[in-house]
Amino acid sequence: MTDIDIVVATERDGSGEALIRDLQRTRNRIRHIWPIPEMLPADTDVIFCDLVPSLAARLPWLPGAPKAALVALISPGMRIDLDLLRKTAPEAILHRPFSSPAILSCLLLARSRFTYERRLRGRLEKLDGTLRAMRSIERAKTILMKARNIGEDEAYGYLRAQAMRQRLSVSAVATKIVDIGEPAG
C-alpha cells in the first residue's frame, strides 16, 4: 500500500515521532502538521489526528461524506467521548503508546474501510439516480396515458421515440414531460 498521502496531526513528542517514522517506512508521502489547524487538509488520503473536542468542526467535509480516511489518536487515560467519535466517524482508532504493528494495521484498516465505503456510496448514488429516473418515467407514462388516452406500452413507446428523435435518454424526456405536465411534440 504505497502512493498514499498521509497527514499526521499530533505533537512531535516521542510517540508522535515514532508514528511518523513507522509511517515513513511504508514509503508513502507523510506530512506533519502541529498544532491542529482550524481546518484539516482535504487534499490527502489518510489523516492521523489527535481526538480533540473540536475535531468534528476541523474536518474538511460534511458528516457522512468524508474526503479522506480518519484515524483517531487516543492518549492513555483519556476519557473517550462517544458522541465525538460518532460525529467524526473515524475509520480506525489508534491508542498510545503506538506500536509498529498497530500503526500499520490501522493504516490498512482505515484505507480499506474508506475505499470500500466510498464505493458503496457511489453505488448508492447510482441506484438513487436510477430510482429517480424510473419514477420520472412512470409519472410521464401516466401523464401520457391520460392526455392521449393510450395504454402503458404505447406511452412508453412514445417516450422512446421522443428520446431517439431528440437524442436524449428516456428519463430526460420523461423529466421534461413531468416538469411541464403534458407531452411535448
C-alpha atoms as an extended CHARMM CRD file, in Angstrom:
* protein
*
       185  EXT
         1         1  MET       CA              0.0000000000        0.0000000000        0.0000000000  PROA      1               0.0000000000
         2         2  THR       CA              2.0960000000        2.8620000000       -1.3350000000  PROA      2               0.0000000000
         3         3  ASP       CA              1.4450000000        6.1590000000       -3.1060000000  PROA      3               0.0000000000
         4         4  ILE       CA             -0.8240000000        7.4070000000       -0.3410000000  PROA      4               0.0000000000
         5         5  ASP       CA             -0.8350000000       10.9550000000        1.0280000000  PROA      5               0.0000000000
         6         6  ILE       CA             -0.8910000000       10.8290000000        4.8190000000  PROA      6               0.0000000000
         7         7  VAL       CA             -1.2980000000       13.7730000000        7.1830000000  PROA      7               0.0000000000
         8         8  VAL       CA             -0.1980000000       13.3430000000       10.7930000000  PROA      8               0.0000000000
         9         9  ALA       CA             -1.7060000000       15.9090000000       13.1630000000  PROA      9               0.0000000000
        10        10  THR       CA             -0.1840000000       15.2010000000       16.5560000000  PROA      10              0.0000000000
        11        11  GLU       CA              2.5230000000       16.6690000000       18.7120000000  PROA      11              0.0000000000
        12        12  ARG       CA              6.0530000000       15.6440000000       17.7380000000  PROA      12              0.0000000000
        13        13  ASP       CA              6.8330000000       14.0730000000       21.0950000000  PROA      13              0.0000000000
        14        14  GLY       CA              8.2840000000       10.5780000000       21.4550000000  PROA      14              0.0000000000
        15        15  SER       CA              5.1300000000        8.7620000000       20.3530000000  PROA      15              0.0000000000
        16        16  GLY       CA              4.4490000000       11.2910000000       17.5610000000  PROA      16              0.0000000000
        17        17  GLU       CA              7.9870000000       10.7860000000       16.2210000000  PROA      17              0.0000000000
        18        18  ALA       CA              7.5510000000        7.0040000000       16.3770000000  PROA      18              0.0000000000
        19        19  LEU       CA              4.2650000000        7.2690000000       14.4700000000  PROA      19              0.0000000000
        20        20  ILE       CA              5.8440000000        9.4140000000       11.7490000000  PROA      20              0.0000000000
        21        21  ARG       CA              8.8750000000        7.0960000000       11.4670000000  PROA      21              0.0000000000
        22        22  ASP       CA              6.7080000000        3.9790000000       11.1240000000  PROA      22              0.0000000000
        23        23  LEU       CA              4.5160000000        5.6540000000        8.5080000000  PROA      23              0.0000000000
        24        24  GLN       CA              7.6110000000        6.7970000000        6.5860000000  PROA      24              0.0000000000
        25        25  ARG       CA              8.7180000000        3.1570000000        6.3990000000  PROA      25              0.0000000000
        26        26  THR       CA              5.6120000000        2.4530000000        4.2870000000  PROA      26              0.0000000000
        27        27  ARG       CA              7.1390000000        4.6980000000        1.5630000000  PROA      27              0.0000000000
        28        28  ASN       CA              4.0580000000        6.8960000000        1.4120000000  PROA      28              0.0000000000
        29        29  ARG       CA              4.0400000000       10.6990000000        1.4470000000  PROA      29              0.0000000000
        30        30  ILE       CA              3.8550000000       11.9360000000        5.0400000000  PROA      30              0.0000000000
        31        31  ARG       CA              3.0360000000       15.4980000000        6.0920000000  PROA      31              0.0000000000
        32        32  HSD       CA              3.2000000000       16.5380000000        9.7360000000  PROA      32              0.0000000000
        33        33  ILE       CA              1.1080000000       19.4570000000       10.9740000000  PROA      33              0.0000000000
        34        34  TRP       CA              1.0060000000       20.8090000000       14.5050000000  PROA      34              0.0000000000
        35        35  PRO       CA             -0.8610000000       22.4150000000       16.0950000000  PROA      35              0.0000000000
        36        36  ILE       CA             -4.0290000000       21.0790000000       14.5020000000  PROA      36              0.0000000000
        37        37  PRO       CA             -5.1960000000       23.7600000000       12.0470000000  PROA      37              0.0000000000
        38        38  GLU       CA             -8.6960000000       25.2410000000       12.0530000000  PROA      38              0.0000000000
        39        39  MET       CA             -9.4180000000       23.0280000000        9.0350000000  PROA      39              0.0000000000
        40        40  LEU       CA             -7.5430000000       19.8200000000        8.3180000000  PROA      40              0.0000000000
        41        41  PRO       CA             -6.3270000000       19.4770000000        4.7240000000  PROA      41              0.0000000000
        42        42  ALA       CA             -8.7840000000       17.9110000000        2.2840000000  PROA      42              0.0000000000
        43        43  ASP       CA             -6.1170000000       17.0380000000       -0.2890000000  PROA      43              0.0000000000
        44        44  THR       CA             -4.9790000000       13.8420000000        1.4020000000  PROA      44              0.0000000000
        45        45  ASP       CA             -5.8650000000       10.1560000000        1.5930000000  PROA      45              0.0000000000
        46        46  VAL       CA             -5.4530000000        9.3780000000        5.2990000000  PROA      46              0.0000000000
        47        47  ILE       CA             -5.4020000000       11.6610000000        8.3470000000  PROA      47              0.0000000000
        48        48  PHE       CA             -3.9250000000       10.5090000000       11.6570000000  PROA      48              0.0000000000
        49        49  CYS       CA             -5.1740000000       13.0990000000       14.1590000000  PROA      49              0.0000000000
        50        50  ASP       CA             -5.4310000000       13.5100000000       17.9060000000  PROA      50              0.0000000000
        51        51  LEU       CA             -9.0030000000       13.0720000000       19.0800000000  PROA      51              0.0000000000
        52        52  VAL       CA             -9.6880000000       16.5810000000       20.3720000000  PROA      52              0.0000000000
        53        53  PRO       CA            -13.0990000000       18.0380000000       21.3090000000  PROA      53              0.0000000000
        54        54  SER       CA            -13.0970000000       20.3700000000       18.2770000000  PROA      54              0.0000000000
        55        55  LEU       CA            -12.1370000000       17.6670000000       15.7540000000  PROA      55              0.0000000000
        56        56  ALA       CA            -15.5760000000       17.3860000000       14.1100000000  PROA      56              0.0000000000
        57        57  ALA       CA            -15.5190000000       21.1080000000       13.2440000000  PROA      57              0.0000000000
        58        58  ARG       CA            -11.9840000000       20.8120000000       11.8090000000  PROA      58              0.0000000000
        59        59  LEU       CA            -12.8250000000       18.0930000000        9.2810000000  PROA      59              0.0000000000
        60        60  PRO       CA            -12.9570000000       19.4540000000        5.7070000000  PROA      60              0.0000000000
        61        61  TRP       CA            -16.0960000000       17.5220000000        4.7630000000  PROA      61              0.0000000000
        62        62  LEU       CA            -19.7400000000       17.1840000000        5.6570000000  PROA      62              0.0000000000
        63        63  PRO       CA            -20.7570000000       14.4070000000        8.0490000000  PROA      63              0.0000000000
        64        64  GLY       CA            -21.3550000000       11.2170000000        6.1100000000  PROA      64              0.0000000000
        65        65  ALA       CA            -19.2930000000       12.3470000000        3.0960000000  PROA      65              0.0000000000
        66        66  PRO       CA            -15.6190000000       12.0300000000        4.0930000000  PROA      66              0.0000000000
        67        67  LYS       CA            -12.8710000000       13.0000000000        1.6740000000  PROA      67              0.0000000000
        68        68  ALA       CA            -10.1440000000       11.0290000000        3.4900000000  PROA      68              0.0000000000
        69        69  ALA       CA             -9.7840000000        8.1330000000        5.8910000000  PROA      69              0.0000000000
        70        70  LEU       CA             -9.5410000000        9.3020000000        9.5020000000  PROA      70              0.0000000000
        71        71  VAL       CA             -7.5380000000        7.5600000000       12.2210000000  PROA      71              0.0000000000
        72        72  ALA       CA             -8.2420000000        8.9910000000       15.6870000000  PROA      72              0.0000000000
        73        73  LEU       CA             -5.2470000000        9.0650000000       18.0340000000  PROA      73              0.0000000000
        74        74  ILE       CA             -6.1030000000        8.4770000000       21.6950000000  PROA      74              0.0000000000
        75        75  SER       CA             -3.8630000000        9.1200000000       24.6840000000  PROA      75              0.0000000000
        76        76  PRO       CA             -3.7220000000        6.8400000000       27.7360000000  PROA      76              0.0000000000
        77        77  GLY       CA             -6.1910000000        7.7520000000       30.4440000000  PROA      77              0.0000000000
        78        78  MET       CA             -8.1600000000        9.9410000000       28.0360000000  PROA      78              0.0000000000
        79        79  ARG       CA            -11.9070000000        9.9290000000       28.6330000000  PROA      79              0.0000000000
        80        80  ILE       CA            -13.3350000000        8.7740000000       25.3190000000  PROA      80              0.0000000000
        81        81  ASP       CA            -16.2430000000       10.9390000000       24.1640000000  PROA      81              0.0000000000
        82        82  LEU       CA            -18.5410000000        8.5410000000       22.3000000000  PROA      82              0.0000000000
        83        83  ASP       CA            -20.5690000000       11.3980000000       20.8200000000  PROA      83              0.0000000000
        84        84  LEU       CA            -17.3610000000       12.8850000000       19.3870000000  PROA      84              0.0000000000
        85        85  LEU       CA            -16.4450000000        9.5020000000       17.8910000000  PROA      85              0.0000000000
        86        86  ARG       CA            -19.9090000000        9.3020000000       16.3220000000  PROA      86              0.0000000000
        87        87  LYS       CA            -19.6060000000       12.8080000000       14.8620000000  PROA      87              0.0000000000
        88        88  THR       CA            -16.0940000000       12.3200000000       13.4850000000  PROA      88              0.0000000000
        89        89  ALA       CA            -16.6990000000        8.6980000000       12.3780000000  PROA      89              0.0000000000
        90        90  PRO       CA            -13.0530000000        7.5990000000       12.2250000000  PROA      90              0.0000000000
        91        91  GLU       CA            -12.2460000000        4.5300000000       10.1660000000  PROA      91              0.0000000000
        92        92  ALA       CA             -9.8150000000        3.3790000000       12.8790000000  PROA      92              0.0000000000
        93        93  ILE       CA             -8.6450000000        4.2840000000       16.3740000000  PROA      93              0.0000000000
        94        94  LEU       CA             -5.0110000000        4.1150000000       17.4690000000  PROA      94              0.0000000000
        95        95  HSD       CA             -4.1450000000        4.1180000000       21.1850000000  PROA      95              0.0000000000
        96        96  ARG       CA             -0.8840000000        5.4300000000       22.6290000000  PROA      96              0.0000000000
        97        97  PRO       CA              1.7050000000        4.0870000000       23.1230000000  PROA      97              0.0000000000
        98        98  PHE       CA              1.8710000000        3.2400000000       19.4180000000  PROA      98              0.0000000000
        99        99  SER       CA              3.3820000000        0.0060000000       18.1690000000  PROA      99              0.0000000000
       100       100  SER       CA              4.5130000000       -0.6460000000       14.6070000000  PROA      100             0.0000000000
       101       101  PRO       CA              2.0170000000       -3.4790000000       14.0190000000  PROA      101             0.0000000000
       102       102  ALA       CA             -0.8570000000       -1.3520000000       15.4020000000  PROA      102             0.0000000000
       103       103  ILE       CA              0.1160000000        1.6280000000       13.2230000000  PROA      103             0.0000000000
       104       104  LEU       CA              0.3300000000       -0.4640000000       10.0660000000  PROA      104             0.0000000000
       105       105  SER       CA             -2.8810000000       -2.3630000000       10.7690000000  PROA      105             0.0000000000
       106       106  CYS       CA             -4.7380000000        0.9160000000       11.4720000000  PROA      106             0.0000000000
       107       107  LEU       CA             -3.4370000000        2.3870000000        8.2130000000  PROA      107             0.0000000000
       108       108  LEU       CA             -4.5320000000       -0.6880000000        6.2640000000  PROA      108             0.0000000000
       109       109  LEU       CA             -7.8980000000       -0.8840000000        8.0300000000  PROA      109             0.0000000000
       110       110  ALA       CA             -8.6410000000        2.8410000000        7.6440000000  PROA      110             0.0000000000
       111       111  ARG       CA             -7.7170000000        2.9440000000        3.9580000000  PROA      111             0.0000000000
       112       112  SER       CA             -9.5860000000       -0.2790000000        3.1590000000  PROA      112             0.0000000000
       113       113  ARG       CA            -12.7470000000        0.7830000000        5.0050000000  PROA      113             0.0000000000
       114       114  PHE       CA            -12.6600000000        4.2230000000        3.4250000000  PROA      114             0.0000000000
       115       115  THR       CA            -12.3140000000        2.9500000000       -0.1450000000  PROA      115             0.0000000000
       116       116  TYR       CA            -14.9840000000        0.2850000000        0.4410000000  PROA      116             0.0000000000
       117       117  GLU       CA            -17.4410000000        2.8270000000        1.8760000000  PROA      117             0.0000000000
       118       118  ARG       CA            -16.6950000000        5.2680000000       -0.9580000000  PROA      118             0.0000000000
       119       119  ARG       CA            -17.5200000000        2.5360000000       -3.4910000000  PROA      119             0.0000000000
       120       120  LEU       CA            -20.7390000000        1.7800000000       -1.6030000000  PROA      120             0.0000000000
       121       121  ARG       CA            -21.7050000000        5.4690000000       -1.5370000000  PROA      121             0.0000000000
       122       122  GLY       CA            -21.0700000000        5.6600000000       -5.2920000000  PROA      122             0.0000000000
       123       123  ARG       CA            -23.2590000000        2.6370000000       -5.9000000000  PROA      123             0.0000000000
       124       124  LEU       CA            -25.9970000000        4.0650000000       -3.6790000000  PROA      124             0.0000000000
       125       125  GLU       CA            -25.9010000000        7.3600000000       -5.5770000000  PROA      125             0.0000000000
       126       126  LYS       CA            -26.1440000000        5.4930000000       -8.8690000000  PROA      126             0.0000000000
       127       127  LEU       CA            -29.0560000000        3.3950000000       -7.6120000000  PROA      127             0.0000000000
       128       128  ASP       CA            -30.7620000000        6.5120000000       -6.2930000000  PROA      128             0.0000000000
       129       129  GLY       CA            -30.4040000000        8.1350000000       -9.7240000000  PROA      129             0.0000000000
       130       130  THR       CA            -31.8260000000        5.0380000000      -11.3950000000  PROA      130             0.0000000000
       131       131  LEU       CA            -34.7670000000        5.0110000000       -8.9780000000  PROA      131             0.0000000000
       132       132  ARG       CA            -35.4610000000        8.7200000000       -9.6490000000  PROA      132             0.0000000000
       133       133  ALA       CA            -35.3380000000        8.0520000000      -13.3970000000  PROA      133             0.0000000000
       134       134  MET       CA            -37.7450000000        5.1320000000      -13.0650000000  PROA      134             0.0000000000
       135       135  ARG       CA            -40.1780000000        7.2340000000      -11.0320000000  PROA      135             0.0000000000
       136       136  SER       CA            -39.9760000000       10.0040000000      -13.6040000000  PROA      136             0.0000000000
       137       137  ILE       CA            -40.6690000000        7.5510000000      -16.4300000000  PROA      137             0.0000000000
       138       138  GLU       CA            -43.6620000000        6.1150000000      -14.5500000000  PROA      138             0.0000000000
       139       139  ARG       CA            -45.0820000000        9.6230000000      -13.9420000000  PROA      139             0.0000000000
       140       140  ALA       CA            -44.5290000000       10.5960000000      -17.5740000000  PROA      140             0.0000000000
       141       141  LYS       CA            -46.2630000000        7.4220000000      -18.7570000000  PROA      141             0.0000000000
       142       142  THR       CA            -49.2430000000        8.2350000000      -16.5150000000  PROA      142             0.0000000000
       143       143  ILE       CA            -49.4210000000       11.7770000000      -17.9180000000  PROA      143             0.0000000000
       144       144  LEU       CA            -49.2300000000       10.4570000000      -21.4770000000  PROA      144             0.0000000000
       145       145  MET       CA            -51.8370000000        7.7760000000      -20.8470000000  PROA      145             0.0000000000
       146       146  LYS       CA            -54.3040000000       10.3580000000      -19.5220000000  PROA      146             0.0000000000
       147       147  ALA       CA            -53.5320000000       13.0930000000      -22.0560000000  PROA      147             0.0000000000
       148       148  ARG       CA            -53.5740000000       10.8460000000      -25.1250000000  PROA      148             0.0000000000
       149       149  ASN       CA            -55.9360000000        8.1380000000      -23.8790000000  PROA      149             0.0000000000
       150       150  ILE       CA            -53.3910000000        5.4020000000      -24.6790000000  PROA      150             0.0000000000
       151       151  GLY       CA            -52.0820000000        2.2920000000      -22.9470000000  PROA      151             0.0000000000
       152       152  GLU       CA            -48.9120000000        1.9050000000      -20.9320000000  PROA      152             0.0000000000
       153       153  ASP       CA            -46.9290000000        0.2380000000      -23.7360000000  PROA      153             0.0000000000
       154       154  GLU       CA            -47.8760000000        2.9840000000      -26.1790000000  PROA      154             0.0000000000
       155       155  ALA       CA            -46.9110000000        5.6520000000      -23.6520000000  PROA      155             0.0000000000
       156       156  TYR       CA            -43.5000000000        4.0580000000      -23.1840000000  PROA      156             0.0000000000
       157       157  GLY       CA            -43.1190000000        3.7200000000      -26.9610000000  PROA      157             0.0000000000
       158       158  TYR       CA            -43.8360000000        7.4420000000      -27.2790000000  PROA      158             0.0000000000
       159       159  LEU       CA            -41.1580000000        8.2250000000      -24.6670000000  PROA      159             0.0000000000
       160       160  ARG       CA            -38.6240000000        6.0520000000      -26.5150000000  PROA      160             0.0000000000
       161       161  ALA       CA            -39.4490000000        7.6080000000      -29.8780000000  PROA      161             0.0000000000
       162       162  GLN       CA            -39.0930000000       11.1310000000      -28.4500000000  PROA      162             0.0000000000
       163       163  ALA       CA            -35.8090000000       10.1640000000      -26.7900000000  PROA      163             0.0000000000
       164       164  MET       CA            -34.3730000000        8.8940000000      -30.0780000000  PROA      164             0.0000000000
       165       165  ARG       CA            -35.6760000000       11.8890000000      -32.0220000000  PROA      165             0.0000000000
       166       166  GLN       CA            -34.2270000000       14.3810000000      -29.5130000000  PROA      166             0.0000000000
       167       167  ARG       CA            -31.1030000000       12.3010000000      -28.8530000000  PROA      167             0.0000000000
       168       168  LEU       CA            -31.7970000000       12.2150000000      -25.1420000000  PROA      168             0.0000000000
       169       169  SER       CA            -32.2850000000        9.4520000000      -22.6210000000  PROA      169             0.0000000000
       170       170  VAL       CA            -35.8090000000        8.1890000000      -21.9630000000  PROA      170             0.0000000000
       171       171  SER       CA            -35.5380000000        9.5220000000      -18.4110000000  PROA      171             0.0000000000
       172       172  ALA       CA            -34.5750000000       13.0160000000      -19.6790000000  PROA      172             0.0000000000
       173       173  VAL       CA            -37.6370000000       13.0960000000      -21.9550000000  PROA      173             0.0000000000
       174       174  ALA       CA            -39.7830000000       11.7980000000      -19.0830000000  PROA      174             0.0000000000
       175       175  THR       CA            -38.4440000000       14.5210000000      -16.7770000000  PROA      175             0.0000000000
       176       176  LYS       CA            -39.3560000000       17.1890000000      -19.3600000000  PROA      176             0.0000000000
       177       177  ILE       CA            -42.8840000000       15.8130000000      -19.6150000000  PROA      177             0.0000000000
       178       178  VAL       CA            -43.2800000000       15.6340000000      -15.8370000000  PROA      178             0.0000000000
       179       179  ASP       CA            -41.9280000000       19.1750000000      -15.4430000000  PROA      179             0.0000000000
       180       180  ILE       CA            -44.4100000000       20.6930000000      -17.9040000000  PROA      180             0.0000000000
       181       181  GLY       CA            -47.2060000000       18.2560000000      -17.0290000000  PROA      181             0.0000000000
       182       182  GLU       CA            -48.0720000000       17.3640000000      -20.6020000000  PROA      182             0.0000000000
       183       183  PRO       CA            -46.4980000000       15.6290000000      -23.5810000000  PROA      183             0.0000000000
       184       184  ALA       CA            -44.1090000000       17.6030000000      -25.7400000000  PROA      184             0.0000000000
       185       185  GLY       CA            -44.4470000000       17.4360000000      -29.5270000000  PROA      185             0.0000000000
